[in-house]
C-alpha cells in the first residue's frame, strides 16, 4: 500500500465534474456517506477542479472505522 502525504498528486473520477481529474491529497474533515458523522483531520483526495473530496487513501480507513464504531455505540 502506498503511503500518501499532504500535497501528493493523484487521479480519480470526480462525480461532480463527471471526468477523470487530477487530485491533491489534503487533510480534511470528511462527512460519512450516510451523513451520520464527520471524520476529522484525515487525508483525502480532493478534485483540483471543484474542490470535492473524491477519494480516501487506505491509510485513512482506521480513523474512519473508529468514528463509525463510536457512532454505533
PQR file of N, CA, C, O and H, with PARSE charges and radii, in Angstrom:
ATOM      1  N   UNK A   1       0.845  -1.174   0.000 -0.4000 1.5000
ATOM      2  CA  UNK A   1       0.000   0.000   0.000 -0.0000 2.0000
ATOM      3  C   UNK A   1       0.891   1.238   0.000  0.5500 1.7000
ATOM      4  O   UNK A   1       1.855   1.315   0.761 -0.5500 1.4000
ATOM      5  N   UNK A   2       0.569   2.193  -0.846 -0.4000 1.5000
ATOM      6  CA  UNK A   2       1.313   3.452  -0.896 -0.0000 2.0000
ATOM      7  C   UNK A   2       0.930   4.328   0.286  0.5500 1.7000
ATOM      8  O   UNK A   2      -0.237   4.398   0.671 -0.5500 1.4000
ATOM      9  H   UNK A   2      -0.215   2.130  -1.464  0.4000 1.0000
ATOM     10  N   UNK A   3       1.916   4.988   0.850 -0.4000 1.5000
ATOM     11  CA  UNK A   3       1.657   5.959   1.911 -0.0000 2.0000
ATOM     12  C   UNK A   3       1.611   7.333   1.260  0.5500 1.7000
ATOM     13  O   UNK A   3       2.564   7.749   0.602 -0.5500 1.4000
ATOM     14  H   UNK A   3       2.865   4.931   0.538  0.4000 1.0000
ATOM     15  N   UNK A   4       0.514   8.023   1.446 -0.4000 1.5000
ATOM     16  CA  UNK A   4       0.370   9.362   0.897 -0.0000 2.0000
ATOM     17  C   UNK A   4       0.639  10.399   1.972  0.5500 1.7000
ATOM     18  O   UNK A   4       0.505  10.134   3.166 -0.5500 1.4000
ATOM     19  H   UNK A   4      -0.260   7.685   1.981  0.4000 1.0000
ATOM     20  N   UNK A   5       1.025  11.593   1.516 -0.4000 1.5000
ATOM     21  CA  UNK A   5       1.178  12.715   2.435 -0.0000 2.0000
ATOM     22  C   UNK A   5       0.514  13.935   1.800  0.5500 1.7000
ATOM     23  O   UNK A   5       0.292  13.979   0.590 -0.5500 1.4000
ATOM     24  H   UNK A   5       1.134  11.808   0.546  0.4000 1.0000
ATOM     25  N   UNK A   6       0.209  14.899   2.619 -0.4000 1.5000
ATOM     26  CA  UNK A   6      -0.428  16.108   2.141 -0.0000 2.0000
ATOM     27  C   UNK A   6       0.402  16.733   1.019  0.5500 1.7000
ATOM     28  O   UNK A   6       1.618  16.883   1.136 -0.5500 1.4000
ATOM     29  H   UNK A   6       0.390  14.863   3.602  0.4000 1.0000
ATOM     30  N   UNK A   7      -0.276  17.091  -0.059 -0.4000 1.5000
ATOM     31  CA  UNK A   7       0.387  17.690  -1.217 -0.0000 2.0000
ATOM     32  C   UNK A   7       0.669  16.722  -2.346  0.5500 1.7000
ATOM     33  O   UNK A   7       0.950  17.152  -3.464 -0.5500 1.4000
ATOM     34  H   UNK A   7      -1.264  16.969  -0.154  0.4000 1.0000
ATOM     35  N   UNK A   8       0.601  15.409  -2.082 -0.4000 1.5000
ATOM     36  CA  UNK A   8       0.807  14.430  -3.149 -0.0000 2.0000
ATOM     37  C   UNK A   8      -0.297  14.568  -4.200  0.5500 1.7000
ATOM     38  O   UNK A   8      -1.411  14.991  -3.892 -0.5500 1.4000
ATOM     39  H   UNK A   8       0.373  15.059  -1.173  0.4000 1.0000
ATOM     40  N   UNK A   9       0.024  14.209  -5.430 -0.4000 1.5000
ATOM     41  CA  UNK A   9      -0.923  14.287  -6.538 -0.0000 2.0000
ATOM     42  C   UNK A   9      -1.363  12.879  -6.939  0.5500 1.7000
ATOM     43  O   UNK A   9      -0.620  11.911  -6.775 -0.5500 1.4000
ATOM     44  H   UNK A   9       0.929  13.865  -5.680  0.4000 1.0000
ATOM     45  N   UNK A  10      -2.579  12.783  -7.464 -0.4000 1.5000
ATOM     46  CA  UNK A  10      -3.125  11.517  -7.923 -0.0000 2.0000
ATOM     47  C   UNK A  10      -4.192  11.832  -8.975  0.5500 1.7000
ATOM     48  O   UNK A  10      -4.341  12.977  -9.401 -0.5500 1.4000
ATOM     49  H   UNK A  10      -3.183  13.569  -7.598  0.4000 1.0000
ATOM     50  N   UNK A  11      -4.918  10.809  -9.378 -0.4000 1.5000
ATOM     51  CA  UNK A  11      -6.050  10.980 -10.287 -0.0000 2.0000
ATOM     52  C   UNK A  11      -7.216  10.163  -9.744  0.5500 1.7000
ATOM     53  O   UNK A  11      -7.024   9.138  -9.089 -0.5500 1.4000
ATOM     54  H   UNK A  11      -4.796   9.879  -9.032  0.4000 1.0000
ATOM     55  N   UNK A  12      -8.415  10.631 -10.026 -0.4000 1.5000
ATOM     56  CA  UNK A  12      -9.624   9.930  -9.590 -0.0000 2.0000
ATOM     57  C   UNK A  12     -10.781  10.365 -10.478  0.5500 1.7000
ATOM     58  O   UNK A  12     -10.667  11.330 -11.235 -0.5500 1.4000
ATOM     59  H   UNK A  12      -8.570  11.464 -10.558  0.4000 1.0000
ATOM     60  N   UNK A  13     -11.875   9.657 -10.381 -0.4000 1.5000
ATOM     61  CA  UNK A  13     -13.099  10.041 -11.083 -0.0000 2.0000
ATOM     62  C   UNK A  13     -13.887  10.954 -10.156  0.5500 1.7000
ATOM     63  O   UNK A  13     -14.216  10.582  -9.030 -0.5500 1.4000
ATOM     64  H   UNK A  13     -11.967   8.873  -9.767  0.4000 1.0000
ATOM     65  N   UNK A  14     -14.185  12.144 -10.641 -0.4000 1.5000
ATOM     66  CA  UNK A  14     -14.970  13.091  -9.852 -0.0000 2.0000
ATOM     67  C   UNK A  14     -16.426  13.014 -10.301  0.5500 1.7000
ATOM     68  O   UNK A  14     -16.723  13.245 -11.473 -0.5500 1.4000
ATOM     69  H   UNK A  14     -13.918  12.446 -11.556  0.4000 1.0000
ATOM     70  N   UNK A  15     -17.341  12.689  -9.375 -0.4000 1.5000
ATOM     71  CA  UNK A  15     -18.748  12.613  -9.768 -0.0000 2.0000
ATOM     72  C   UNK A  15     -19.342  13.983 -10.107  0.5500 1.7000
ATOM     73  O   UNK A  15     -20.289  14.068 -10.888 -0.5500 1.4000
ATOM     74  H   UNK A  15     -17.099  12.501  -8.423  0.4000 1.0000
ATOM     75  N   UNK A  16     -18.800  15.041  -9.531 -0.4000 1.5000
ATOM     76  CA  UNK A  16     -19.288  16.390  -9.815 -0.0000 2.0000
ATOM     77  C   UNK A  16     -18.856  16.842 -11.214  0.5500 1.7000
ATOM     78  O   UNK A  16     -19.663  17.366 -11.982 -0.5500 1.4000
ATOM     79  H   UNK A  16     -18.030  14.971  -8.896  0.4000 1.0000
ATOM     80  N   UNK A  17     -17.579  16.635 -11.535 -0.4000 1.5000
ATOM     81  CA  UNK A  17     -17.037  17.049 -12.846 -0.0000 2.0000
ATOM     82  C   UNK A  17     -17.331  16.030 -13.942  0.5500 1.7000
ATOM     83  O   UNK A  17     -17.203  16.334 -15.128 -0.5500 1.4000
ATOM     84  H   UNK A  17     -16.923  16.210 -10.911  0.4000 1.0000
ATOM     85  N   UNK A  18     -17.726  14.814 -13.541 -0.4000 1.5000
ATOM     86  CA  UNK A  18     -18.018  13.720 -14.473 -0.0000 2.0000
ATOM     87  C   UNK A  18     -16.841  13.445 -15.388  0.5500 1.7000
ATOM     88  O   UNK A  18     -16.991  13.314 -16.603 -0.5500 1.4000
ATOM     89  H   UNK A  18     -17.829  14.568 -12.577  0.4000 1.0000
ATOM     90  N   UNK A  19     -15.646  13.359 -14.768 -0.4000 1.5000
ATOM     91  CA  UNK A  19     -14.427  13.131 -15.546 -0.0000 2.0000
ATOM     92  C   UNK A  19     -13.332  12.592 -14.635  0.5500 1.7000
ATOM     93  O   UNK A  19     -13.412  12.682 -13.410 -0.5500 1.4000
ATOM     94  H   UNK A  19     -15.524  13.465 -13.782  0.4000 1.0000
ATOM     95  N   UNK A  20     -12.306  12.028 -15.272 -0.4000 1.5000
ATOM     96  CA  UNK A  20     -11.097  11.691 -14.527 -0.0000 2.0000
ATOM     97  C   UNK A  20     -10.353  13.002 -14.326  0.5500 1.7000
ATOM     98  O   UNK A  20     -10.088  13.729 -15.283 -0.5500 1.4000
ATOM     99  H   UNK A  20     -12.241  11.955 -16.267  0.4000 1.0000
ATOM    100  N   UNK A  21     -10.021  13.297 -13.080 -0.4000 1.5000
ATOM    101  CA  UNK A  21      -9.413  14.585 -12.750 -0.0000 2.0000
ATOM    102  C   UNK A  21      -8.130  14.385 -11.960  0.5500 1.7000
ATOM    103  O   UNK A  21      -7.898  13.328 -11.374 -0.5500 1.4000
ATOM    104  H   UNK A  21     -10.236  12.706 -12.303  0.4000 1.0000
ATOM    105  N   UNK A  22      -7.320  15.403 -11.957 -0.4000 1.5000
ATOM    106  CA  UNK A  22      -6.142  15.452 -11.101 -0.0000 2.0000
ATOM    107  C   UNK A  22      -6.615  15.777  -9.686  0.5500 1.7000
ATOM    108  O   UNK A  22      -7.508  16.603  -9.494 -0.5500 1.4000
ATOM    109  H   UNK A  22      -7.509  16.262 -12.433  0.4000 1.0000
ATOM    110  N   UNK A  23      -6.012  15.126  -8.709 -0.4000 1.5000
ATOM    111  CA  UNK A  23      -6.372  15.382  -7.313 -0.0000 2.0000
ATOM    112  C   UNK A  23      -5.134  15.731  -6.514  0.5500 1.7000
ATOM    113  O   UNK A  23      -4.011  15.401  -6.894 -0.5500 1.4000
ATOM    114  H   UNK A  23      -5.287  14.456  -8.865  0.4000 1.0000
ATOM    115  N   UNK A  24      -5.359  16.403  -5.405 -0.4000 1.5000
ATOM    116  CA  UNK A  24      -4.306  16.699  -4.450 -0.0000 2.0000
ATOM    117  C   UNK A  24      -4.712  16.101  -3.116  0.5500 1.7000
ATOM    118  O   UNK A  24      -5.849  16.268  -2.673 -0.5500 1.4000
ATOM    119  H   UNK A  24      -6.271  16.671  -5.095  0.4000 1.0000
ATOM    120  N   UNK A  25      -3.779  15.398  -2.473 -0.4000 1.5000
ATOM    121  CA  UNK A  25      -4.045  14.827  -1.158 -0.0000 2.0000
ATOM    122  C   UNK A  25      -3.961  15.960  -0.142  0.5500 1.7000
ATOM    123  O   UNK A  25      -2.959  16.670  -0.062 -0.5500 1.4000
ATOM    124  H   UNK A  25      -2.856  15.262  -2.833  0.4000 1.0000
ATOM    125  N   UNK A  26      -5.042  16.116   0.640 -0.4000 1.5000
ATOM    126  CA  UNK A  26      -5.126  17.164   1.645 -0.0000 2.0000
ATOM    127  C   UNK A  26      -5.695  16.602   2.930  0.5500 1.7000
ATOM    128  O   UNK A  26      -6.375  15.576   2.924 -0.5500 1.4000
ATOM    129  H   UNK A  26      -5.856  15.539   0.575  0.4000 1.0000
ATOM    130  N   UNK A  27      -5.414  17.278   4.035 -0.4000 1.5000
ATOM    131  CA  UNK A  27      -6.031  16.933   5.310 -0.0000 2.0000
ATOM    132  C   UNK A  27      -7.377  17.648   5.350  0.5500 1.7000
ATOM    133  O   UNK A  27      -7.450  18.871   5.232 -0.5500 1.4000
ATOM    134  H   UNK A  27      -4.861  18.111   4.040  0.4000 1.0000
ATOM    135  N   UNK A  28      -8.434  16.871   5.517 -0.4000 1.5000
ATOM    136  CA  UNK A  28      -9.801  17.402   5.522 -0.0000 2.0000
ATOM    137  C   UNK A  28     -10.637  16.729   6.605  0.5500 1.7000
ATOM    138  O   UNK A  28     -10.330  15.622   7.046 -0.5500 1.4000
ATOM    139  H   UNK A  28      -8.375  15.878   5.613  0.4000 1.0000
ATOM    140  N   UNK A  29     -11.693  17.411   7.026 -0.4000 1.5000
ATOM    141  CA  UNK A  29     -12.753  16.788   7.811 -0.0000 2.0000
ATOM    142  C   UNK A  29     -13.730  16.238   6.780  0.5500 1.7000
ATOM    143  O   UNK A  29     -14.212  16.980   5.924 -0.5500 1.4000
ATOM    144  H   UNK A  29     -11.943  18.310   6.668  0.4000 1.0000
ATOM    145  N   UNK A  30     -14.026  14.931   6.857 -0.4000 1.5000
ATOM    146  CA  UNK A  30     -14.834  14.273   5.828 -0.0000 2.0000
ATOM    147  C   UNK A  30     -16.125  13.743   6.444  0.5500 1.7000
ATOM    148  O   UNK A  30     -16.102  13.052   7.462 -0.5500 1.4000
ATOM    149  H   UNK A  30     -13.634  14.328   7.552  0.4000 1.0000
ATOM    150  N   UNK A  31     -17.242  14.076   5.817 -0.4000 1.5000
ATOM    151  CA  UNK A  31     -18.545  13.588   6.249 -0.0000 2.0000
ATOM    152  C   UNK A  31     -18.741  12.175   5.710  0.5500 1.7000
ATOM    153  O   UNK A  31     -18.486  11.917   4.534 -0.5500 1.4000
ATOM    154  H   UNK A  31     -17.260  14.637   4.990  0.4000 1.0000
ATOM    155  N   UNK A  32     -19.198  11.257   6.571 -0.4000 1.5000
ATOM    156  CA  UNK A  32     -19.510   9.902   6.108 -0.0000 2.0000
ATOM    157  C   UNK A  32     -20.617   9.969   5.056  0.5500 1.7000
ATOM    158  O   UNK A  32     -21.443  10.881   5.076 -0.5500 1.4000
ATOM    159  H   UNK A  32     -19.406  11.467   7.526  0.4000 1.0000
ATOM    160  N   UNK A  33     -20.630   9.007   4.143 -0.4000 1.5000
ATOM    161  CA  UNK A  33     -21.608   8.991   3.049 -0.0000 2.0000
ATOM    162  C   UNK A  33     -23.051   9.089   3.539  0.5500 1.7000
ATOM    163  O   UNK A  33     -23.890   9.718   2.894 -0.5500 1.4000
ATOM    164  H   UNK A  33     -19.958   8.267   4.126  0.4000 1.0000
ATOM    165  N   UNK A  34     -23.334   8.465   4.683 -0.4000 1.5000
ATOM    166  CA  UNK A  34     -24.715   8.490   5.188 -0.0000 2.0000
ATOM    167  C   UNK A  34     -25.012   9.738   6.016  0.5500 1.7000
ATOM    168  O   UNK A  34     -26.125   9.901   6.516 -0.5500 1.4000
ATOM    169  H   UNK A  34     -22.652   7.955   5.207  0.4000 1.0000
ATOM    170  N   UNK A  35     -24.022  10.617   6.164 -0.4000 1.5000
ATOM    171  CA  UNK A  35     -24.221  11.867   6.889 -0.0000 2.0000
ATOM    172  C   UNK A  35     -24.276  11.737   8.398  0.5500 1.7000
ATOM    173  O   UNK A  35     -24.587  12.704   9.093 -0.5500 1.4000
ATOM    174  H   UNK A  35     -23.118  10.485   5.758  0.4000 1.0000
ATOM    175  N   UNK A  36     -23.975  10.547   8.917 -0.4000 1.5000
ATOM    176  CA  UNK A  36     -24.135  10.292  10.346 -0.0000 2.0000
ATOM    177  C   UNK A  36     -23.023  10.862  11.222  0.5500 1.7000
ATOM    178  O   UNK A  36     -23.204  11.011  12.430 -0.5500 1.4000
ATOM    179  H   UNK A  36     -23.722   9.761   8.352  0.4000 1.0000
ATOM    180  N   UNK A  37     -21.874  11.183  10.626 -0.4000 1.5000
ATOM    181  CA  UNK A  37     -20.756  11.676  11.431 -0.0000 2.0000
ATOM    182  C   UNK A  37     -19.723  12.337  10.528  0.5500 1.7000
ATOM    183  O   UNK A  37     -19.747  12.197   9.306 -0.5500 1.4000
ATOM    184  H   UNK A  37     -21.727  11.062   9.644  0.4000 1.0000
ATOM    185  N   UNK A  38     -18.825  13.056  11.169 -0.4000 1.5000
ATOM    186  CA  UNK A  38     -17.695  13.680  10.482 -0.0000 2.0000
ATOM    187  C   UNK A  38     -16.420  13.053  11.012  0.5500 1.7000
ATOM    188  O   UNK A  38     -16.239  12.918  12.222 -0.5500 1.4000
ATOM    189  H   UNK A  38     -18.806  13.170  12.162  0.4000 1.0000
ATOM    190  N   UNK A  39     -15.533  12.670  10.096 -0.4000 1.5000
ATOM    191  CA  UNK A  39     -14.228  12.128  10.471 -0.0000 2.0000
ATOM    192  C   UNK A  39     -13.241  13.291  10.369  0.5500 1.7000
ATOM    193  O   UNK A  39     -12.968  13.775   9.270 -0.5500 1.4000
ATOM    194  H   UNK A  39     -15.679  12.780   9.113  0.4000 1.0000
ATOM    195  N   UNK A  40     -12.707  13.741  11.502 -0.4000 1.5000
ATOM    196  CA  UNK A  40     -11.856  14.926  11.476 -0.0000 2.0000
ATOM    197  C   UNK A  40     -10.412  14.629  11.063  0.5500 1.7000
ATOM    198  O   UNK A  40      -9.838  13.610  11.446 -0.5500 1.4000
ATOM    199  H   UNK A  40     -12.929  13.348  12.394  0.4000 1.0000
ATOM    200  N   UNK A  41      -9.846  15.531  10.284 -0.4000 1.5000
ATOM    201  CA  UNK A  41      -8.424  15.551  10.008 -0.0000 2.0000
ATOM    202  C   UNK A  41      -7.813  14.325   9.365  0.5500 1.7000
ATOM    203  O   UNK A  41      -6.757  13.860   9.794 -0.5500 1.4000
ATOM    204  H   UNK A  41     -10.312  16.359   9.972  0.4000 1.0000
ATOM    205  N   UNK A  42      -8.476  13.783   8.318 -0.4000 1.5000
ATOM    206  CA  UNK A  42      -7.892  12.638   7.619 -0.0000 2.0000
ATOM    207  C   UNK A  42      -7.381  13.076   6.256  0.5500 1.7000
ATOM    208  O   UNK A  42      -7.761  14.130   5.746 -0.5500 1.4000
ATOM    209  H   UNK A  42      -9.334  14.161   7.969  0.4000 1.0000
ATOM    210  N   UNK A  43      -6.521  12.261   5.677 -0.4000 1.5000
ATOM    211  CA  UNK A  43      -6.057  12.522   4.320 -0.0000 2.0000
ATOM    212  C   UNK A  43      -7.153  12.144   3.338  0.5500 1.7000
ATOM    213  O   UNK A  43      -7.799  11.105   3.478 -0.5500 1.4000
ATOM    214  H   UNK A  43      -6.212  11.405   6.091  0.4000 1.0000
ATOM    215  N   UNK A  44      -7.355  12.997   2.347 -0.4000 1.5000
ATOM    216  CA  UNK A  44      -8.377  12.757   1.333 -0.0000 2.0000
ATOM    217  C   UNK A  44      -7.896  13.301   0.003  0.5500 1.7000
ATOM    218  O   UNK A  44      -7.180  14.301  -0.048 -0.5500 1.4000
ATOM    219  H   UNK A  44      -6.831  13.841   2.234  0.4000 1.0000
ATOM    220  N   UNK A  45      -8.297  12.631  -1.085 -0.4000 1.5000
ATOM    221  CA  UNK A  45      -8.009  13.121  -2.426 -0.0000 2.0000
ATOM    222  C   UNK A  45      -9.060  14.141  -2.818  0.5500 1.7000
ATOM    223  O   UNK A  45     -10.253  13.840  -2.828 -0.5500 1.4000
ATOM    224  H   UNK A  45      -8.879  11.819  -1.044  0.4000 1.0000
ATOM    225  N   UNK A  46      -8.618  15.354  -3.143 -0.4000 1.5000
ATOM    226  CA  UNK A  46      -9.529  16.458  -3.433 -0.0000 2.0000
ATOM    227  C   UNK A  46      -9.393  16.851  -4.905  0.5500 1.7000
ATOM    228  O   UNK A  46      -8.287  17.067  -5.400 -0.5500 1.4000
ATOM    229  H   UNK A  46      -7.648  15.599  -3.135  0.4000 1.0000
ATOM    230  N   UNK A  47     -10.525  16.939  -5.592 -0.4000 1.5000
ATOM    231  CA  UNK A  47     -10.548  17.312  -7.005 -0.0000 2.0000
ATOM    232  C   UNK A  47      -9.929  18.695  -7.195  0.5500 1.7000
ATOM    233  O   UNK A  47     -10.308  19.654  -6.523 -0.5500 1.4000
ATOM    234  H   UNK A  47     -11.423  16.764  -5.190  0.4000 1.0000
ATOM    235  N   UNK A  48      -8.975  18.785  -8.115 -0.4000 1.5000
ATOM    236  CA  UNK A  48      -8.327  20.060  -8.394 -0.0000 2.0000
ATOM    237  C   UNK A  48      -9.236  21.024  -9.155  0.5500 1.7000
ATOM    238  O   UNK A  48      -8.945  22.218  -9.218 -0.5500 1.4000
ATOM    239  H   UNK A  48      -8.666  18.006  -8.661  0.4000 1.0000
ATOM    240  N   UNK A  49     -10.335  20.524  -9.737 -0.4000 1.5000
ATOM    241  CA  UNK A  49     -11.267  21.395 -10.468 -0.0000 2.0000
ATOM    242  C   UNK A  49     -12.331  21.997  -9.558  0.5500 1.7000
ATOM    243  O   UNK A  49     -12.571  23.204  -9.587 -0.5500 1.4000
ATOM    244  H   UNK A  49     -10.571  19.554  -9.686  0.4000 1.0000
ATOM    245  N   UNK A  50     -12.975  21.141  -8.740 -0.4000 1.5000
ATOM    246  CA  UNK A  50     -14.153  21.605  -7.985 -0.0000 2.0000
ATOM    247  C   UNK A  50     -13.992  21.555  -6.467  0.5500 1.7000
ATOM    248  O   UNK A  50     -14.898  21.968  -5.743 -0.5500 1.4000
ATOM    249  H   UNK A  50     -12.779  20.160  -8.716  0.4000 1.0000
ATOM    250  N   UNK A  51     -12.860  21.061  -5.972 -0.4000 1.5000
ATOM    251  CA  UNK A  51     -12.553  21.029  -4.540 -0.0000 2.0000
ATOM    252  C   UNK A  51     -13.381  20.006  -3.752  0.5500 1.7000
ATOM    253  O   UNK A  51     -13.481  20.108  -2.530 -0.5500 1.4000
ATOM    254  H   UNK A  51     -12.124  20.725  -6.560  0.4000 1.0000
ATOM    255  N   UNK A  52     -13.968  19.033  -4.434 -0.4000 1.5000
ATOM    256  CA  UNK A  52     -14.763  17.993  -3.774 -0.0000 2.0000
ATOM    257  C   UNK A  52     -13.851  16.824  -3.374  0.5500 1.7000
ATOM    258  O   UNK A  52     -12.928  16.472  -4.109 -0.5500 1.4000
ATOM    259  H   UNK A  52     -13.887  18.950  -5.427  0.4000 1.0000
ATOM    260  N   UNK A  53     -14.117  16.228  -2.203 -0.4000 1.5000
ATOM    261  CA  UNK A  53     -13.386  15.027  -1.811 -0.0000 2.0000
ATOM    262  C   UNK A  53     -13.853  13.889  -2.711  0.5500 1.7000
ATOM    263  O   UNK A  53     -15.043  13.578  -2.759 -0.5500 1.4000
ATOM    264  H   UNK A  53     -14.866  16.514  -1.606  0.4000 1.0000
ATOM    265  N   UNK A  54     -12.895  13.260  -3.435 -0.4000 1.5000
ATOM    266  CA  UNK A  54     -13.265  12.219  -4.393 -0.0000 2.0000
ATOM    267  C   UNK A  54     -12.616  10.872  -4.089  0.5500 1.7000
ATOM    268  O   UNK A  54     -12.964   9.865  -4.706 -0.5500 1.4000
ATOM    269  H   UNK A  54     -11.929  13.513  -3.396  0.4000 1.0000
ATOM    270  N   UNK A  55     -11.679  10.843  -3.146 -0.4000 1.5000
ATOM    271  CA  UNK A  55     -11.048   9.568  -2.792 -0.0000 2.0000
ATOM    272  C   UNK A  55     -10.486   9.660  -1.375  0.5500 1.7000
ATOM    273  O   UNK A  55     -10.228  10.741  -0.846 -0.5500 1.4000
ATOM    274  H   UNK A  55     -11.396  11.661  -2.645  0.4000 1.0000
ATOM    275  N   UNK A  56     -10.310   8.487  -0.793 -0.4000 1.5000
ATOM    276  CA  UNK A  56      -9.738   8.386   0.548 -0.0000 2.0000
ATOM    277  C   UNK A  56      -8.619   7.351   0.483  0.5500 1.7000
ATOM    278  O   UNK A  56      -8.874   6.193   0.153 -0.5500 1.4000
ATOM    279  H   UNK A  56     -10.520   7.609  -1.223  0.4000 1.0000
ATOM    280  N   UNK A  57      -7.385   7.746   0.792 -0.4000 1.5000
ATOM    281  CA  UNK A  57      -6.298   6.763   0.819 -0.0000 2.0000
ATOM    282  C   UNK A  57      -6.546   5.709   1.900  0.5500 1.7000
ATOM    283  O   UNK A  57      -7.141   5.993   2.939 -0.5500 1.4000
ATOM    284  H   UNK A  57      -7.177   8.687   1.060  0.4000 1.0000
ATOM    285  N   UNK A  58      -6.084   4.507   1.637 -0.4000 1.5000
ATOM    286  CA  UNK A  58      -6.269   3.406   2.584 -0.0000 2.0000
ATOM    287  C   UNK A  58      -5.760   3.704   3.978  0.5500 1.7000
ATOM    288  O   UNK A  58      -6.302   3.182   4.953 -0.5500 1.4000
ATOM    289  H   UNK A  58      -5.600   4.276   0.793  0.4000 1.0000
ATOM    290  N   UNK A  59      -4.740   4.522   4.098 -0.4000 1.5000
ATOM    291  CA  UNK A  59      -4.187   4.812   5.416 -0.0000 2.0000
ATOM    292  C   UNK A  59      -5.146   5.624   6.286  0.5500 1.7000
ATOM    293  O   UNK A  59      -4.915   5.751   7.489 -0.5500 1.4000
ATOM    294  H   UNK A  59      -4.300   4.946   3.306  0.4000 1.0000
ATOM    295  N   UNK A  60      -6.210   6.173   5.712 -0.4000 1.5000
ATOM    296  CA  UNK A  60      -7.202   6.923   6.482 -0.0000 2.0000
ATOM    297  C   UNK A  60      -8.324   6.033   7.007  0.5500 1.7000
ATOM    298  O   UNK A  60      -9.131   6.483   7.822 -0.5500 1.4000
ATOM    299  H   UNK A  60      -6.397   6.070   4.735  0.4000 1.0000
ATOM    300  N   UNK A  61      -8.393   4.786   6.561 -0.4000 1.5000
ATOM    301  CA  UNK A  61      -9.513   3.924   6.955 -0.0000 2.0000
ATOM    302  C   UNK A  61      -9.571   3.611   8.449  0.5500 1.7000
ATOM    303  O   UNK A  61     -10.678   3.493   8.975 -0.5500 1.4000
ATOM    304  H   UNK A  61      -7.738   4.420   5.899  0.4000 1.0000
ATOM    305  N   UNK A  62      -8.454   3.468   9.169 -0.4000 1.5000
ATOM    306  CA  UNK A  62      -8.592   3.227  10.619 -0.0000 2.0000
ATOM    307  C   UNK A  62      -9.320   4.365  11.336  0.5500 1.7000
ATOM    308  O   UNK A  62     -10.112   4.105  12.242 -0.5500 1.4000
ATOM    309  H   UNK A  62      -7.555   3.563   8.741  0.4000 1.0000
ATOM    310  N   UNK A  63      -9.076   5.602  10.958 -0.4000 1.5000
ATOM    311  CA  UNK A  63      -9.756   6.740  11.583 -0.0000 2.0000
ATOM    312  C   UNK A  63     -11.246   6.715  11.250  0.5500 1.7000
ATOM    313  O   UNK A  63     -12.078   7.035  12.099 -0.5500 1.4000
ATOM    314  H   UNK A  63      -8.433   5.814  10.222  0.4000 1.0000
ATOM    315  N   UNK A  64     -11.583   6.336  10.021 -0.4000 1.5000
ATOM    316  CA  UNK A  64     -12.989   6.235   9.628 -0.0000 2.0000
ATOM    317  C   UNK A  64     -13.678   5.141  10.431  0.5500 1.7000
ATOM    318  O   UNK A  64     -14.786   5.332  10.932 -0.5500 1.4000
ATOM    319  H   UNK A  64     -10.907   6.076   9.331  0.4000 1.0000
ATOM    320  N   UNK A  65     -13.021   4.001  10.549 -0.4000 1.5000
ATOM    321  CA  UNK A  65     -13.593   2.887  11.311 -0.0000 2.0000
ATOM    322  C   UNK A  65     -13.834   3.295  12.758  0.5500 1.7000
ATOM    323  O   UNK A  65     -14.869   2.956  13.332 -0.5500 1.4000
ATOM    324  H   UNK A  65     -12.121   3.846  10.141  0.4000 1.0000
ATOM    325  N   UNK A  66     -12.900   4.009  13.346 -0.4000 1.5000
ATOM    326  CA  UNK A  66     -13.037   4.437  14.738 -0.0000 2.0000
ATOM    327  C   UNK A  66     -14.276   5.328  14.914  0.5500 1.7000
ATOM    328  O   UNK A  66     -15.018   5.168  15.883 -0.5500 1.4000
ATOM    329  H   UNK A  66     -12.059   4.284  12.880  0.4000 1.0000
ATOM    330  N   UNK A  67     -14.498   6.248  13.996 -0.4000 1.5000
ATOM    331  CA  UNK A  67     -15.663   7.124  14.076 -0.0000 2.0000
ATOM    332  C   UNK A  67     -16.952   6.327  13.895  0.5500 1.7000
ATOM    333  O   UNK A  67     -17.938   6.587  14.585 -0.5500 1.4000
ATOM    334  H   UNK A  67     -13.895   6.377  13.209  0.4000 1.0000
ATOM    335  N   UNK A  68     -16.956   5.368  12.983 -0.4000 1.5000
ATOM    336  CA  UNK A  68     -18.148   4.543  12.767 -0.0000 2.0000
ATOM    337  C   UNK A  68     -18.474   3.751  14.020  0.5500 1.7000
ATOM    338  O   UNK A  68     -19.633   3.682  14.428 -0.5500 1.4000
ATOM    339  H   UNK A  68     -16.154   5.157  12.423  0.4000 1.0000
ATOM    340  N   UNK A  69     -17.452   3.149  14.640 -0.4000 1.5000
ATOM    341  CA  UNK A  69     -17.678   2.375  15.874 -0.0000 2.0000
ATOM    342  C   UNK A  69     -18.222   3.277  16.978  0.5500 1.7000
ATOM    343  O   UNK A  69     -19.147   2.892  17.693 -0.5500 1.4000
ATOM    344  H   UNK A  69     -16.510   3.206  14.309  0.4000 1.0000
ATOM    345  N   UNK A  70     -17.657   4.470  17.123 -0.4000 1.5000
ATOM    346  CA  UNK A  70     -18.131   5.408  18.149 -0.0000 2.0000
ATOM    347  C   UNK A  70     -19.572   5.829  17.895  0.5500 1.7000
ATOM    348  O   UNK A  70     -20.354   5.983  18.834 -0.5500 1.4000
ATOM    349  H   UNK A  70     -16.905   4.784  16.542  0.4000 1.0000
ATOM    350  N   UNK A  71     -19.921   6.015  16.627 -0.4000 1.5000
ATOM    351  CA  UNK A  71     -21.258   6.439  16.256 -0.0000 2.0000
ATOM    352  C   UNK A  71     -22.290   5.346  16.574  0.5500 1.7000
ATOM    353  O   UNK A  71     -23.423   5.646  16.953 -0.5500 1.4000
ATOM    354  H   UNK A  71     -19.286   5.890  15.865  0.4000 1.0000
ATOM    355  N   UNK A  72     -21.888   4.084  16.416 -0.4000 1.5000
ATOM    356  CA  UNK A  72     -22.803   2.964  16.646 -0.0000 2.0000
ATOM    357  C   UNK A  72     -22.969   2.637  18.121  0.5500 1.7000
ATOM    358  O   UNK A  72     -23.898   1.920  18.494 -0.5500 1.4000
ATOM    359  H   UNK A  72     -20.968   3.841  16.108  0.4000 1.0000
ATOM    360  N   UNK A  73     -22.095   3.145  18.952 -0.4000 1.5000
ATOM    361  CA  UNK A  73     -22.159   2.838  20.400 -0.0000 2.0000
ATOM    362  C   UNK A  73     -23.237   3.634  21.095  0.5500 1.7000
ATOM    363  O   UNK A  73     -23.423   3.497  22.304 -0.5500 1.4000
ATOM    364  H   UNK A  73     -21.341   3.727  18.649  0.4000 1.0000
TER
END
